[in-house]
Amino acid sequence: MKPFKFFWNTHKWTGIVLGLILVNLAVTGFFLLAKKDYAWIQPPNQQAASGDFEDCLSIRELLDAVLAEKHPDLRTEDDISRIDFRPSERLHKVKSKHNYSEIQICAITGEVLSAGVRNSDWLERLHDGSLFGGWVHGWMMPLVACALLFMVVSGYYIWLAPIISKRRRQKKPTITAG
């Protein structure tokens, strides 16, 4: 098979498969970029009380406040996936391992400011492939990056090969009898 035909066919079929993945990346990427603008994607940060850092809750006090809320997704300390602290806002975001739940706690008073769902975490997992399993994130997504690089290189080849070939044919000296 000639190189041009090989690149043409592999470019076409890689593009069909890669196109579906890139549509997913584009749509989820758009929503992730806009997540702070839409409460249904990510709950907005609540206004916490002002105070000095010395007044902030200890981790034990924070955990007690979270567990006292009796949220169905945050019943024990083992249900917590992470705690984000926003120092300038004096705000803790406690995220559950289950159902993408989040509770926002005032770092000064320990008051529960909101409880909501972080669809942005689900969108992020869909975006990076980890929603389908660790192997998709670890193996497939790097292959997608390589396929995208292949698409660029093969696209340039498909575009430039006929131009270069035509110019070579035009520059060939003609032999005249004489």
C-alpha positions in Angstrom: 0.0 0.0 0.0 1.4 3.4 -0.9 2.0 5.8 2.0 -0.7 8.3 0.8 -3.4 5.6 0.8 -2.3 4.3 4.1 -2.4 7.7 5.7 -5.7 8.5 4.0 -7.4 5.4 5.4 -5.9 5.4 8.8 -6.6 9.2 9.1 -10.3 8.6 8.1 -11.0 5.7 10.5 -9.0 7.2 13.4 -10.9 10.5 12.8 -14.3 8.7 13.1 -13.4 7.1 16.4 -11.5 10.1 17.7 -14.3 12.4 16.7 -16.7 10.8 19.2 -14.2 11.1 22.0 -13.4 14.7 21.1 -17.1 15.6 21.2 -17.2 14.2 24.8 -14.1 16.2 25.7 -15.4 19.4 24.2 -18.9 19.2 25.8 -17.6 18.2 29.2 -14.7 20.7 29.0 -17.2 23.5 28.3 -19.3 22.6 31.3 -16.2 22.3 33.5 -15.0 25.8 32.4 -18.5 27.2 33.2 -19.0 25.3 36.5 -18.7 28.3 38.8 -21.5 30.1 36.8 -24.2 27.4 37.2 -25.3 26.1 40.6 -26.5 22.8 39.1 -22.9 22.0 38.1 -21.2 23.1 41.3 -22.8 24.7 44.4 -21.7 28.3 44.8 -19.4 29.1 47.7 -21.4 30.3 50.7 -20.6 33.4 52.7 -18.9 32.4 56.0 -18.2 34.4 59.1 -15.1 36.5 59.2 -12.5 35.9 61.8 -8.8 35.2 62.5 -7.1 32.0 61.7 -6.7 31.3 65.4 -10.5 31.1 65.6 -10.8 28.4 62.9 -12.2 25.0 63.8 -9.9 22.1 64.5 -10.2 19.1 62.2 -12.0 17.3 65.0 -14.5 20.1 65.4 -15.0 20.2 61.7 -15.7 16.4 61.5 -18.1 16.7 64.5 -20.0 19.4 62.7 -20.2 17.3 59.5 -21.3 14.2 61.2 -23.9 16.1 63.3 -25.6 17.1 60.1 -26.6 13.4 59.6 -26.3 13.7 55.8 -27.0 10.3 54.2 -23.7 10.4 52.2 -21.6 11.6 55.2 -22.4 9.3 58.1 -18.9 8.4 59.1 -15.4 9.8 58.7 -14.7 7.0 56.1 -17.4 8.6 53.9 -15.3 11.8 53.4 -13.2 11.8 50.2 -11.6 15.2 50.9 -11.9 18.5 52.7 -11.1 21.7 50.8 -10.3 24.8 52.9 -10.7 28.2 51.4 -8.6 30.4 53.7 -9.7 33.8 52.3 -13.3 32.8 52.6 -13.0 30.9 55.9 -14.9 28.1 54.3 -14.5 24.3 54.4 -16.0 22.1 51.6 -16.4 18.6 52.8 -16.8 16.1 49.9 -18.4 12.7 50.1 -17.2 9.5 48.4 -20.8 8.9 47.5 -23.2 10.5 45.1 -20.9 13.6 44.6 -22.3 15.2 47.7 -20.8 18.3 49.4 -21.3 20.1 52.6 -20.0 23.6 53.1 -19.0 24.5 56.7 -18.1 27.9 58.1 -14.5 27.5 59.4 -15.1 30.0 62.2 -18.5 29.0 63.6 -18.9 25.4 62.5 -22.3 26.2 61.0 -23.4 24.2 58.0 -23.9 26.7 55.3 -25.1 24.4 52.5 -25.4 20.8 51.4 -25.6 20.0 47.7 -24.5 17.9 44.8 -21.3 18.5 42.9 -22.1 17.4 39.3 -18.7 19.0 38.3 -17.0 16.0 39.9 -19.1 13.6 37.8 -18.4 15.7 34.7 -14.6 15.7 35.5 -14.6 11.9 35.7 -16.5 11.7 32.4 -14.1 14.2 30.9 -10.9 12.3 31.9 -12.3 8.8 31.3 -12.0 7.7 34.9 -15.8 7.2 35.1 -15.4 4.2 32.9 -12.5 2.7 35.0 -8.9 3.5 35.9 -7.6 1.7 32.7 -9.5 4.2 30.5 -7.9 7.1 32.3 -4.5 5.5 32.5 -4.3 3.8 29.0 -7.0 5.0 26.7 -6.7 8.8 27.3 -3.0 8.8 26.6 -3.8 6.8 23.4 -6.3 9.5 22.5 -3.6 12.1 22.9 -1.3 10.0 20.6 -4.2 9.6 18.1 -4.7 13.3 18.1 -1.1 13.9 17.3 -1.3 11.3 14.5 -4.3 13.1 13.1 -2.4 16.3 12.9 0.7 14.8 11.3 -1.3 12.6 8.9 -3.6 15.5 8.0 -0.6 17.6 7.1 0.8 14.7 5.0 -2.5 14.2 3.2 -2.7 17.9 2.5 0.9 18.5 1.5 1.7 15.2 -0.4 -0.3 16.1 -3.5 1.0 19.7 -3.6 4.6 18.5 -3.3 4.1 15.7 -5.9 2.5 18.2 -8.3 5.4 20.7 -7.9 8.0 17.9 -8.5 6.2 16.9 -11.7 6.2 20.5 -12.9 9.9 20.9 -12.3 11.0 17.8 -14.2 13.0 18.9 -17.2 11.6 17.9 -20.5 14.0 16.2 -22.9 14.0 17.8 -26.3 15.3 16.1 -29.4 17.6 18.1 -31.4 
